[in-house]
Amino acid sequence: MIEKKKNLGLDEIISIEEVGLIDTYDFEIPGTHCFFANEILVHNSIEEESDIVILLNRPYLYTKIEAEKRLAYFDVAKARGAPERMIELEWDGRTTSFFNKQQAEWRR
């Protein structure tokens, strides 16, 4: 069983500076090799071994177009034996949740 940590936070990247070559490390939880990130179980493996690859995207963060403020995409970028597809969702920033259109209408 993996315990979800409640003290996680995010910081905005202000700048990126060249530091040359340095040792880098891969984040890994002993035993399970996975962890929770924003309430999503993340497994530390490479894409080619994955059965499914899912990308979450909120365009508003990049476009700042007000009409896209609650828009999100659930992109099934790879699914062995199933079609790849993109699903339009609604983002609820109050609860940090994604909903399909029918659920979003019901929650308002």
C-alpha distance (Angstrom), angle and dihedral (degrees) to the residues before:
residue distance angle dihedral
M1 . . .
I2 3.77 . .
E3 3.77 118.8 .
K4 3.78 115.8 -140.6
K5 3.79 111.7 -130.2
K6 3.82 114.4 -131.8
N7 3.80 95.8 -163.5
L8 3.80 97.8 69.8
G9 3.80 118.2 126.7
L10 3.78 139.8 177.0
D11 3.78 128.7 -132.4
E12 3.78 126.8 -160.1
I13 3.81 114.5 -118.5
I14 3.81 106.8 -118.9
S15 3.79 99.4 -179.7
I16 3.78 143.0 -11.2
E17 3.78 119.5 -137.5
E18 3.80 129.6 -168.1
V19 3.82 109.9 -115.7
G20 3.79 101.3 168.1
L21 3.78 126.3 -125.0
I22 3.81 115.5 -18.0
D23 3.79 136.9 160.1
T24 3.82 113.2 -89.0
Y25 3.78 129.0 -162.9
D26 3.78 135.5 -150.6
F27 3.82 115.7 -127.7
E28 3.80 109.6 -120.7
I29 3.80 135.1 165.7
P30 3.84 109.9 -143.5
G31 3.79 115.0 -114.0
T32 3.81 99.3 9.2
H33 3.82 102.5 38.9
C34 3.80 88.8 -150.1
F35 3.81 138.5 92.3
F36 3.81 142.4 179.6
A37 3.81 119.3 -96.4
N38 3.80 116.9 179.3
E39 3.82 89.9 -17.9
I40 3.82 91.2 -54.6
L41 3.79 119.5 117.3
V42 3.81 106.5 -125.0
H43 3.78 120.3 -163.8
N44 3.76 118.4 -155.9
S45 3.80 101.1 -129.3
I46 3.76 136.4 113.5
E47 3.79 121.7 -94.6
E48 3.80 96.7 -116.2
E49 3.82 90.4 62.8
S50 3.81 92.9 47.7
D51 3.78 122.8 105.9
I52 3.80 91.2 -158.0
V53 3.80 134.2 17.7
I54 3.81 118.0 -164.0
L55 3.80 125.0 -171.8
L56 3.81 122.9 -166.1
N57 3.80 116.6 -155.9
R58 3.81 132.3 -178.2
P59 3.84 106.5 -169.3
Y60 3.83 93.9 -166.0
L61 3.79 90.5 71.5
Y62 3.82 87.9 65.8
T63 3.80 104.9 26.9
K64 3.85 101.1 36.8
I65 3.82 86.9 -150.8
E66 3.82 104.6 154.6
A67 3.84 93.3 -143.0
E68 3.84 88.3 61.5
K69 3.82 95.6 50.7
R70 3.83 93.8 108.0
L71 3.82 96.6 29.9
A72 3.82 120.8 112.7
Y73 3.79 134.6 167.0
F74 3.80 125.7 -141.7
D75 3.80 101.0 -157.9
V76 3.80 116.2 -165.5
A77 3.80 93.1 -158.2
K78 3.80 95.2 173.7
A79 3.79 131.7 14.5
R80 3.79 121.3 165.6
G81 3.78 108.9 -130.8
A82 3.81 93.5 1.3
P83 3.80 134.8 83.0
E84 3.77 120.9 -94.5
R85 3.80 112.2 -120.5
M86 3.77 145.0 162.1
I87 3.80 120.3 -128.4
E88 3.80 121.9 -160.6
L89 3.80 113.0 -134.3
E90 3.76 138.5 176.0
W91 3.82 119.9 -117.4
D92 3.79 120.9 -141.8
G93 3.79 108.0 -162.0
R94 3.82 92.5 -174.2
T95 3.80 91.3 67.0
T96 3.82 99.2 19.8
S97 3.82 89.4 -121.2
F98 3.79 140.2 137.3
F99 3.83 122.5 -139.6
N100 3.77 136.3 -179.5
K101 3.81 114.8 -117.2
Q102 3.83 95.1 -95.4
Q103 3.80 92.9 50.4
A104 3.81 91.1 46.0
E105 3.83 92.0 53.9
W106 3.80 90.7 49.1
R107 3.84 92.4 50.9
R108 3.82 95.9 53.3
